[in-house]
């Protein structure tokens, strides 16, 4: 076994590890999983590290992980991840709840001058001058036994994550930005991010806004059916019907199994197993009104006034980004500003977290006419309207 890495695959070892965990103020965590042939991720390995120790826990070998999750979920322990959404999906799937508090190095990185959503290998290289070994990127983590090289590869993810986290905490504190991320991290523990509701599956399908009413109704029905079937059978959605096939069926609207079988590229197994059910869904869907899109679309072509307003908003973003030594694109893209201008969308990143504190609040004030962008002492700056009256 690889030196200095605890490999936990018995209940007794797990009990001892949990006692170690309970003493820690924070943990670096990562998971290895497979989902190429399943709907739900198959949990294969959990890596945990602190500056003093590192462990790889084998969920395939252990009969229960209850005491492990109980220890990890302690609110006194900060859970550190990099790009944690898929890891948390596994935690939520297994326990029905999410751990808090959280720290995600991918989310924190832009506040330290990195690009949006930087990869883990890039952070390790930039901050630690270490090039990670990628030899086992495509390893089959479900096979046993794992070889020492695979265990070391998995452990490296949390060993270096510990070092990155400590460096980031220090730099964020020096810049006075540690508290800016609290809301961003809290939002990661929202169950809605990890709970897929079949009746809303159609909302994630791209290109749906180009469909007619009848076609949209069919896509909505088929997307809901596909999600439910994939969950029940624990199979990838694309194995049942690809998105392109949903659109083909919505346009061709077959009502019999023989008509369905004539649709180009449809899987014969799908026709034989689900053909009658799919045809019934299509027939029923095309005879009812679709769920409204409710998309607050941007105008096809912006007016000169709208372009000018976006220019003003962009100017403010550039000012605040320069003041905080950030690339303006990290703070807000032109697309983000368009969403803010045309949609007033609560999901706009400028309305949440550190972006709202840095620029979002002022951008909203500009749009409401409560603030003005003016020139003072040869510099662009925000001026309160009441002082100009």
VOPAGU-2260 file (C-alpha; in pm, 1 decimal, decimal comma):
REM VOPAGU-2260
SITE   aa  ch    i         X         Y         Z
SITE  UNK   A    0       0,0       0,0       0,0
SITE  UNK   A    1     114,2     354,5     -76,2
SITE  UNK   A    2     308,5     503,4     214,1
SITE  UNK   A    3     134,3     746,6     453,1
SITE  UNK   A    4    -210,1     697,5     294,3
SITE  UNK   A    5    -468,2     523,4     508,5
SITE  UNK   A    6    -680,0     290,1     297,0
SITE  UNK   A    7   -1005,6     238,1     482,0
SITE  UNK   A    8   -1201,8     -73,8     385,1
SITE  UNK   A    9   -1312,2    -226,9     716,8
SITE  UNK   A   10   -1563,2    -102,7     979,0
SITE  UNK   A   11   -1296,5     -92,5    1251,1
SITE  UNK   A   12   -1070,4     126,3    1039,4
SITE  UNK   A   13   -1364,6     353,6     961,6
SITE  UNK   A   14   -1447,9     400,9    1330,8
SITE  UNK   A   15   -1088,7     508,8    1403,4
SITE  UNK   A   16   -1087,7     745,4    1106,4
SITE  UNK   A   17   -1410,4     909,7    1221,2
SITE  UNK   A   18   -1249,5     983,3    1555,9
SITE  UNK   A   19    -970,9    1161,7    1366,8
SITE  UNK   A   20   -1221,9    1353,8    1156,4
SITE  UNK   A   21   -1410,9    1484,7    1459,0
SITE  UNK   A   22   -1096,6    1660,8    1582,9
SITE  UNK   A   23   -1040,7    1860,5    1264,2
SITE  UNK   A   24   -1151,4    2221,6    1191,1
SITE  UNK   A   25   -1157,3    2151,5     816,3
SITE  UNK   A   26   -1121,7    1867,5     564,8
SITE  UNK   A   27   -1018,9    1854,9     200,3
SITE  UNK   A   28   -1246,9    1613,0      15,8
SITE  UNK   A   29   -1282,8    1459,2    -327,7
SITE  UNK   A   30   -1465,0    1162,3    -478,6
SITE  UNK   A   31   -1408,0     912,2    -756,3
SITE  UNK   A   32   -1715,4     774,9    -929,1
SITE  UNK   A   33   -1845,5     625,0   -1250,8
SITE  UNK   A   34   -2164,5     711,7   -1436,5
SITE  UNK   A   35   -2102,2     621,3   -1799,1
SITE  UNK   A   36   -2353,1     334,5   -1776,5
SITE  UNK   A   37   -2587,4     465,4   -1506,4
SITE  UNK   A   38   -2816,9     759,6   -1434,8
SITE  UNK   A   39   -2690,0     799,3   -1079,9
SITE  UNK   A   40   -2315,6     822,2   -1010,6
SITE  UNK   A   41   -2165,8     501,0    -873,6
SITE  UNK   A   42   -1965,8     601,6    -566,5
SITE  UNK   A   43   -1624,0     431,5    -579,0
SITE  UNK   A   44   -1383,2     620,1    -352,0
SITE  UNK   A   45   -1375,7     908,9    -104,9
SITE  UNK   A   46   -1050,3    1091,6     -39,2
SITE  UNK   A   47   -1001,4    1303,6     272,3
SITE  UNK   A   48    -694,7    1498,4     379,8
SITE  UNK   A   49    -570,7    1744,5     638,0
SITE  UNK   A   50    -216,0    1883,7     665,6
SITE  UNK   A   51    -132,3    1589,7     897,0
SITE  UNK   A   52    -298,5    1287,2     734,1
SITE  UNK   A   53    -468,0    1154,5     422,6
SITE  UNK   A   54    -716,2     868,6     379,6
SITE  UNK   A   55    -894,1     690,8      96,9
SITE  UNK   A   56   -1224,5     534,2     200,0
SITE  UNK   A   57   -1360,9     241,3       0,8
SITE  UNK   A   58   -1744,1     267,5      -9,4
SITE  UNK   A   59   -1766,1     -51,3    -215,3
SITE  UNK   A   60   -1603,2    -260,4      57,3
SITE  UNK   A   61   -1776,2     -99,5     357,2
SITE  UNK   A   62   -2124,7    -217,8     460,0
SITE  UNK   A   63   -2228,9     129,0     584,3
SITE  UNK   A   64   -2100,0     485,0     567,0
SITE  UNK   A   65   -2342,1     630,8     821,7
SITE  UNK   A   66   -2083,0     710,0    1088,3
SITE  UNK   A   67   -1856,2     863,6     824,6
SITE  UNK   A   68   -2120,6    1104,1     698,9
SITE  UNK   A   69   -2221,4    1186,6    1055,8
SITE  UNK   A   70   -1863,0    1291,6    1128,3
SITE  UNK   A   71   -1811,8    1482,4     803,4
SITE  UNK   A   72   -2145,2    1666,4     830,7
SITE  UNK   A   73   -2050,9    1824,2    1163,2
SITE  UNK   A   74   -2122,8    2200,0    1132,0
SITE  UNK   A   75   -1795,6    2273,6    1312,7
SITE  UNK   A   76   -1592,4    2128,5    1024,0
SITE  UNK   A   77   -1541,2    2321,9     698,3
SITE  UNK   A   78   -1566,5    2092,5     394,8
SITE  UNK   A   79   -1318,7    2197,5     124,2
SITE  UNK   A   80   -1371,7    2088,6    -237,9
SITE  UNK   A   81   -1271,5    2192,8    -585,8
SITE  UNK   A   82   -1572,9    2216,7    -819,4
SITE  UNK   A   83   -1793,8    2040,0    -569,6
SITE  UNK   A   84   -2126,6    2003,9    -752,4
SITE  UNK   A   85   -2074,9    1641,5    -860,9
SITE  UNK   A   86   -1926,6    1545,2    -524,5
SITE  UNK   A   87   -2221,6    1697,5    -341,5
SITE  UNK   A   88   -2463,0    1521,5    -575,1
SITE  UNK   A   89   -2325,0    1191,7    -442,4
SITE  UNK   A   90   -2352,2    1308,9     -81,5
SITE  UNK   A   91   -2711,5    1419,8    -139,0
SITE  UNK   A   92   -2803,3    1098,3    -317,8
SITE  UNK   A   93   -2672,1     886,4     -29,8
SITE  UNK   A   94   -2789,8    1091,3     268,6
SITE  UNK   A   95   -3074,5    1311,9     146,1
SITE  UNK   A   96   -2898,6    1620,7     280,5
SITE  UNK   A   97   -2595,0    1837,4     212,5
SITE  UNK   A   98   -2291,5    1918,9     428,4
SITE  UNK   A   99   -2220,2    2268,6     554,2
SITE  UNK   A  100   -2017,7    2485,0     579,9
SITE  UNK   A  101   -1844,6    2457,0     243,9
SITE  UNK   A  102   -1546,9    2609,8      66,4
SITE  UNK   A  103   -1495,5    2561,2    -307,1
SITE  UNK   A  104   -1154,5    2659,7    -444,1
SITE  UNK   A  105   -1291,9    2691,6    -797,9
SITE  UNK   A  106   -1541,3    2955,7    -683,0
SITE  UNK   A  107   -1282,9    3136,7    -470,3
SITE  UNK   A  108   -1013,6    3148,3    -740,2
SITE  UNK   A  109   -1152,1    3443,0    -945,8
SITE  UNK   A  110   -1128,9    3667,7    -639,1
SITE  UNK   A  111    -755,7    3600,4    -643,2
SITE  UNK   A  112    -703,9    3693,6   -1007,1
SITE  UNK   A  113    -768,0    3356,8   -1174,0
SITE  UNK   A  114   -1001,6    3297,5   -1466,4
SITE  UNK   A  115   -1362,3    3191,9   -1418,0
SITE  UNK   A  116   -1402,3    2821,2   -1328,2
SITE  UNK   A  117   -1032,0    2729,3   -1335,2
SITE  UNK   A  118    -942,3    2360,4   -1350,0
SITE  UNK   A  119    -782,8    2189,5   -1052,7
SITE  UNK   A  120    -463,2    2101,6   -1240,8
SITE  UNK   A  121    -422,1    2463,8   -1344,4
SITE  UNK   A  122    -453,1    2586,7    -984,5
SITE  UNK   A  123    -204,4    2326,2    -860,9
SITE  UNK   A  124      39,8    2428,1   -1131,6
SITE  UNK   A  125      -4,8    2802,4   -1075,5
SITE  UNK   A  126       1,1    2804,3    -696,2
SITE  UNK   A  127     230,8    2511,2    -618,0
SITE  UNK   A  128     435,9    2472,9    -938,4
SITE  UNK   A  129     335,2    2105,9    -954,4
SITE  UNK   A  130     219,6    1926,7   -1267,8
SITE  UNK   A  131     -30,8    1659,1   -1175,1
SITE  UNK   A  132       4,5    1308,2   -1312,6
SITE  UNK   A  133    -288,1    1239,6   -1548,2
SITE  UNK   A  134    -210,4     871,4   -1612,3
SITE  UNK   A  135    -517,4     745,8   -1425,3
SITE  UNK   A  136    -773,4    1002,0   -1536,4
SITE  UNK   A  137    -979,6     729,8   -1707,5
SITE  UNK   A  138    -927,2     460,1   -1444,5
SITE  UNK   A  139   -1207,3     217,5   -1363,8
SITE  UNK   A  140   -1255,2     313,6    -999,5
SITE  UNK   A  141   -1508,3      36,2    -942,4
SITE  UNK   A  142   -1259,5    -247,5    -989,8
SITE  UNK   A  143   -1084,7    -403,4    -694,0
SITE  UNK   A  144    -813,8    -413,4    -583,4
SITE  UNK   A  145    -696,7     -65,4    -676,4
SITE  UNK   A  146    -326,8     -49,8    -748,5
SITE  UNK   A  147     -96,2     172,0    -544,1
SITE  UNK   A  148     -50,5     416,3    -833,2
SITE  UNK   A  149    -427,4     469,6    -855,6
SITE  UNK   A  150    -455,4     528,7    -481,2
SITE  UNK   A  151    -171,2     778,9    -492,5
SITE  UNK   A  152    -330,5     953,2    -791,6
SITE  UNK   A  153    -662,1     984,3    -604,0
SITE  UNK   A  154    -493,5    1098,6    -282,7
SITE  UNK   A  155    -295,0    1369,0    -463,4
SITE  UNK   A  156    -619,4    1552,3    -536,9
SITE  UNK   A  157    -680,1    1618,3    -167,2
SITE  UNK   A  158    -314,2    1644,6     -62,8
SITE  UNK   A  159    -264,7    1944,6    -290,5
SITE  UNK   A  160    -614,3    2074,8    -218,5
SITE  UNK   A  161    -508,5    2119,2     145,2
SITE  UNK   A  162    -218,2    2339,7      40,5
SITE  UNK   A  163    -426,5    2540,8    -205,9
SITE  UNK   A  164    -697,3    2603,0      53,7
SITE  UNK   A  165    -450,4    2735,4     309,7
SITE  UNK   A  166    -290,3    2966,7      52,8
SITE  UNK   A  167    -628,0    3093,7     -63,9
SITE  UNK   A  168    -748,8    3162,2     289,9
SITE  UNK   A  169    -439,0    3368,6     362,8
SITE  UNK   A  170    -465,0    3569,0      38,9
SITE  UNK   A  171    -839,1    3629,4      78,5
SITE  UNK   A  172    -782,1    3754,4     432,8
SITE  UNK   A  173    -503,5    3986,9     316,2
SITE  UNK   A  174    -736,0    4133,0      51,7
SITE  UNK   A  175   -1030,3    4157,2     291,9
SITE  UNK   A  176   -1238,7    3929,6      71,1
SITE  UNK   A  177   -1288,8    3621,0     288,7
SITE  UNK   A  178   -1649,9    3709,5     371,5
SITE  UNK   A  179   -1742,8    3789,2      10,7
SITE  UNK   A  180   -1783,8    3421,0     -68,7
SITE  UNK   A  181   -2016,3    3325,3     215,7
SITE  UNK   A  182   -2336,2    3347,9       9,4
SITE  UNK   A  183   -2179,8    3170,3    -289,2
SITE  UNK   A  184   -2080,1    2880,0     -67,1
SITE  UNK   A  185   -2414,8    2873,4     113,5
SITE  UNK   A  186   -2596,0    2846,4    -220,1
SITE  UNK   A  187   -2404,1    2526,0    -294,6
SITE  UNK   A  188   -2600,7    2359,1     -16,2
SITE  UNK   A  189   -2935,7    2427,5    -185,7
SITE  UNK   A  190   -3104,1    2087,2    -247,2
SITE  UNK   A  191   -3271,4    2222,2    -562,0
SITE  UNK   A  192   -2932,1    2207,8    -733,7
SITE  UNK   A  193   -2912,1    1830,2    -692,5
SITE  UNK   A  194   -3273,6    1713,6    -705,8
SITE  UNK   A  195   -3389,6    1655,1   -1063,6
SITE  UNK   A  196   -3766,8    1686,9   -1105,7
SITE  UNK   A  197   -3884,8    1498,5   -1416,9
SITE  UNK   A  198   -4163,2    1746,6   -1489,1
SITE  UNK   A  199   -3899,2    2018,4   -1527,2
SITE  UNK   A  200   -3652,0    1814,7   -1733,3
SITE  UNK   A  201   -3756,6    1991,5   -2054,5
SITE  UNK   A  202   -3626,6    2322,5   -1922,7
SITE  UNK   A  203   -3266,5    2201,9   -1970,4
SITE  UNK   A  204   -3313,5    2113,5   -2337,4
SITE  UNK   A  205   -3147,2    2360,5   -2570,5
SITE  UNK   A  206   -3335,5    2485,3   -2874,8
SITE  UNK   A  207   -3682,3    2437,2   -2728,9
SITE  UNK   A  208   -3771,2    2802,2   -2795,7
SITE  UNK   A  209   -3763,4    2731,0   -3171,1
SITE  UNK   A  210   -4045,7    2476,3   -3152,7
SITE  UNK   A  211   -4413,2    2531,6   -3233,9
SITE  UNK   A  212   -4670,3    2493,2   -2958,7
SITE  UNK   A  213   -4758,6    2135,6   -3050,8
SITE  UNK   A  214   -4393,3    2038,4   -3090,4
SITE  UNK   A  215   -4302,9    2194,3   -2756,4
SITE  UNK   A  216   -4581,5    2003,7   -2583,3
SITE  UNK   A  217   -4444,6    1675,5   -2721,5
SITE  UNK   A  218   -4086,9    1753,7   -2615,9
SITE  UNK   A  219   -4210,1    1837,8   -2266,1
SITE  UNK   A  220   -4394,6    1506,4   -2237,5
SITE  UNK   A  221   -4108,2    1299,7   -2378,0
SITE  UNK   A  222   -3846,3    1471,8   -2162,3
SITE  UNK   A  223   -4047,1    1398,3   -1847,7
SITE  UNK   A  224   -4096,0    1034,6   -1952,0
SITE  UNK   A  225   -3725,9     995,4   -2031,9
SITE  UNK   A  226   -3618,8    1137,7   -1695,0
SITE  UNK   A  227   -3850,7     908,0   -1500,8
SITE  UNK   A  228   -3748,4     600,8   -1701,9
SITE  UNK   A  229   -3377,6     680,3   -1664,1
SITE  UNK   A  230   -3414,9     724,5   -1287,8
SITE  UNK   A  231   -3618,5     404,4   -1249,2
SITE  UNK   A  232   -3382,0     194,3   -1459,3
SITE  UNK   A  233   -3066,2     378,8   -1346,0
SITE  UNK   A  234   -2952,9     421,4   -1705,0
SITE  UNK   A  235   -2815,5     726,6   -1889,2
SITE  UNK   A  236   -3088,2     936,5   -2049,0
SITE  UNK   A  237   -2913,1     927,3   -2383,8
SITE  UNK   A  238   -2947,8     548,5   -2387,0
SITE  UNK   A  239   -3323,4     593,4   -2398,2
SITE  UNK   A  240   -3363,8     894,4   -2627,7
SITE  UNK   A  241   -3107,3    1153,2   -2726,8
SITE  UNK   A  242   -3209,8    1519,3   -2734,0
SITE  UNK   A  243   -3196,4    1517,1   -3115,0
SITE  UNK   A  244   -3445,7    1230,2   -3117,2
SITE  UNK   A  245   -3684,1    1426,1   -2894,8
SITE  UNK   A  246   -3689,0    1699,1   -3157,8
SITE  UNK   A  247   -3729,9    1449,1   -3442,7
SITE  UNK   A  248   -4027,8    1288,3   -3270,8
SITE  UNK   A  249   -4179,1    1628,1   -3193,9
SITE  UNK   A  250   -4162,2    1721,0   -3561,4
SITE  UNK   A  251   -4264,1    1386,5   -3714,6
SITE  UNK   A  252   -4526,7    1305,3   -3446,1
SITE  UNK   A  253   -4564,3     929,6   -3506,8
SITE  UNK   A  254   -4886,6     785,0   -3366,5
SITE  UNK   A  255   -4827,2     412,7   -3429,2
SITE  UNK   A  256   -4538,7     182,0   -3353,0
SITE  UNK   A  257   -4480,9     120,5   -3723,0
SITE  UNK   A  258   -4456,7     496,5   -3785,4
SITE  UNK   A  259   -4218,0     525,1   -3490,6
SITE  UNK   A  260   -3999,4     244,3   -3628,1
SITE  UNK   A  261   -3960,4     439,0   -3952,3
SITE  UNK   A  262   -3808,3     738,4   -3775,8
SITE  UNK   A  263   -3447,3     761,5   -3881,4
SITE  UNK   A  264   -3181,9     662,8   -3623,7
SITE  UNK   A  265   -3425,4     549,6   -3353,7
SITE  UNK   A  266   -3299,0     250,5   -3160,6
SITE  UNK   A  267   -3479,5     -75,6   -3239,6
SITE  UNK   A  268   -3471,6    -176,3   -2872,9
SITE  UNK   A  269   -3642,0     150,7   -2780,8
SITE  UNK   A  270   -3918,0      86,3   -3034,1
SITE  UNK   A  271   -3975,0    -270,0   -2915,2
SITE  UNK   A  272   -3972,7    -188,1   -2544,9
SITE  UNK   A  273   -4131,2     156,1   -2528,6
SITE  UNK   A  274   -4292,0     209,6   -2870,2
SITE  UNK   A  275   -4659,1     189,6   -2771,3
SITE  UNK   A  276   -4604,0     408,1   -2462,4
SITE  UNK   A  277   -4416,1     671,8   -2661,0
SITE  UNK   A  278   -4684,1     689,4   -2928,1
SITE  UNK   A  279   -4954,5     737,3   -2665,4
SITE  UNK   A  280   -4751,6    1017,6   -2507,7
SITE  UNK   A  281   -4702,0    1188,8   -2842,8
SITE  UNK   A  282   -5069,3    1163,3   -2937,6
SITE  UNK   A  283   -5185,1    1302,1   -2603,0
SITE  UNK   A  284   -4924,3    1579,3   -2595,8
SITE  UNK   A  285   -4993,3    1718,0   -2939,9
SITE  UNK   A  286   -5359,7    1764,0   -2849,3
SITE  UNK   A  287   -5293,3    1983,0   -2546,4
SITE  UNK   A  288   -5137,7    2321,0   -2496,1
SITE  UNK   A  289   -4770,7    2324,2   -2391,2
SITE  UNK   A  290   -4640,3    2460,4   -2065,6
SITE  UNK   A  291   -4553,4    2824,9   -2147,8
SITE  UNK   A  292   -4186,3    2897,6   -2196,0
SITE  UNK   A  293   -4206,5    3212,7   -1983,9
SITE  UNK   A  294   -3868,8    3319,0   -2116,7
SITE  UNK   A  295   -3810,4    3689,9   -2087,6
SITE  UNK   A  296   -3626,0    3709,8   -2412,0
SITE  UNK   A  297   -3392,8    3986,3   -2511,6
SITE  UNK   A  298   -3492,5    4186,3   -2818,0
SITE  UNK   A  299   -3373,9    4041,1   -3149,3
SITE  UNK   A  300   -3186,8    4362,5   -3216,9
SITE  UNK   A  301   -3092,5    4611,2   -2949,0
SITE  UNK   A  302   -3163,5    4978,7   -3003,2
SITE  UNK   A  303   -2886,6    5238,5   -2993,3
SITE  UNK   A  304   -3022,5    5352,7   -2655,8
SITE  UNK   A  305   -2997,5    4999,4   -2517,4
SITE  UNK   A  306   -2644,6    4958,7   -2652,8
SITE  UNK   A  307   -2550,6    5290,2   -2489,9
SITE  UNK   A  308   -2692,2    5176,6   -2154,8
SITE  UNK   A  309   -2490,8    4854,8   -2178,9
SITE  UNK   A  310   -2181,9    5063,6   -2249,6
SITE  UNK   A  311   -2243,2    5263,0   -1931,6
SITE  UNK   A  312   -2290,2    4946,6   -1727,8
SITE  UNK   A  313   -1972,2    4806,3   -1881,1
SITE  UNK   A  314   -1783,0    5119,4   -1779,7
SITE  UNK   A  315   -1884,2    5071,6   -1417,3
SITE  UNK   A  316   -1780,4    4705,4   -1429,1
SITE  UNK   A  317   -1438,3    4803,9   -1565,7
SITE  UNK   A  318   -1392,1    5064,3   -1291,2
SITE  UNK   A  319   -1478,2    4827,9   -1007,1
SITE  UNK   A  320   -1274,7    4543,5   -1157,2
SITE  UNK   A  321    -966,1    4765,1   -1188,7
SITE  UNK   A  322   -1005,0    4884,3    -829,5
SITE  UNK   A  323   -1006,8    4523,0    -714,6
SITE  UNK   A  324    -732,9    4395,6    -950,7
SITE  UNK   A  325    -973,7    4168,0   -1137,9
SITE  UNK   A  326   -1025,9    4095,7   -1504,3
SITE  UNK   A  327   -1358,9    4271,7   -1586,8
SITE  UNK   A  328   -1489,2    3953,9   -1754,7
SITE  UNK   A  329   -1462,5    3774,1   -1420,1
SITE  UNK   A  330   -1687,0    4034,8   -1261,1
SITE  UNK   A  331   -1943,2    4049,3   -1543,4
SITE  UNK   A  332   -1962,2    3966,1   -1912,7
SITE  UNK   A  333   -2164,1    4166,1   -2165,2
SITE  UNK   A  334   -2414,3    3880,6   -2159,3
SITE  UNK   A  335   -2451,2    3913,7   -1779,8
SITE  UNK   A  336   -2525,0    4282,6   -1823,5
SITE  UNK   A  337   -2783,5    4208,2   -2092,5
SITE  UNK   A  338   -2959,7    3968,2   -1856,4
SITE  UNK   A  339   -2960,0    4238,5   -1589,2
SITE  UNK   A  340   -3093,3    4500,6   -1832,4
SITE  UNK   A  341   -3361,2    4302,5   -2014,5
SITE  UNK   A  342   -3467,1    4025,0   -1779,8
SITE  UNK   A  343   -3420,8    4143,8   -1422,1
SITE  UNK   A  344   -3345,6    3773,8   -1368,9
SITE  UNK   A  345   -3286,0    3672,3   -1007,8
SITE  UNK   A  346   -3042,4    3408,6   -1136,0
SITE  UNK   A  347   -2813,9    3676,1   -1280,3
SITE  UNK   A  348   -2474,5    3633,6   -1105,7
SITE  UNK   A  349   -2454,5    4010,5   -1052,9
SITE  UNK   A  350   -2741,9    3989,6    -807,2
SITE  UNK   A  351   -2565,9    3748,4    -573,1
SITE  UNK   A  352   -2258,9    3705,4    -358,4
SITE  UNK   A  353   -1941,1    3906,3    -401,7
SITE  UNK   A  354   -2038,2    4030,6    -748,4
SITE  UNK   A  355   -2342,3    4204,8    -601,5
SITE  UNK   A  356   -2128,4    4366,4    -333,6
SITE  UNK   A  357   -1860,6    4475,8    -578,5
SITE  UNK   A  358   -2078,0    4605,8    -862,9
SITE  UNK   A  359   -2426,3    4457,9    -876,9
SITE  UNK   A  360   -2582,3    4689,9    -620,2
SITE  UNK   A  361   -2454,4    4996,3    -807,4
SITE  UNK   A  362   -2556,9    4856,9   -1146,5
SITE  UNK   A  363   -2912,2    4811,7   -1019,0
SITE  UNK   A  364   -2900,7    5166,0    -882,2
SITE  UNK   A  365   -2797,1    5296,2   -1223,4
SITE  UNK   A  366   -3080,3    5112,6   -1397,1
SITE  UNK   A  367   -3332,1    5246,8   -1146,8
SITE  UNK   A  368   -3206,1    5602,5   -1189,2
SITE  UNK   A  369   -3098,3    5624,3    -825,2
SITE  UNK   A  370   -2729,9    5659,0    -918,2
SITE  UNK   A  371   -2545,5    5827,4   -1203,2
SITE  UNK   A  372   -2210,5    5761,8   -1365,4
SITE  UNK   A  373   -2024,4    6089,7   -1387,7
SITE  UNK   A  374   -1682,6    6249,4   -1408,1
SITE  UNK   A  375   -1526,0    6385,6   -1093,7
SITE  UNK   A  376   -1163,3    6498,9   -1067,8
SITE  UNK   A  377   -1093,3    6359,2   -1414,2
SITE  UNK   A  378   -1218,3    6015,5   -1312,5
SITE  UNK   A  379   -1535,4    5822,0   -1382,3
SITE  UNK   A  380   -1724,6    5749,1   -1065,0
SITE  UNK   A  381   -2068,8    5681,4    -923,8
SITE  UNK   A  382   -2258,4    5987,0    -806,7
SITE  UNK   A  383   -2573,3    5980,9    -599,2
SITE  UNK   A  384   -2857,7    6153,6    -777,8
SITE  UNK   A  385   -2980,1    6339,4    -470,0
SITE  UNK   A  386   -2656,0    6535,9    -451,5
SITE  UNK   A  387   -2703,4    6658,7    -809,0
SITE  UNK   A  388   -3058,0    6787,3    -765,1
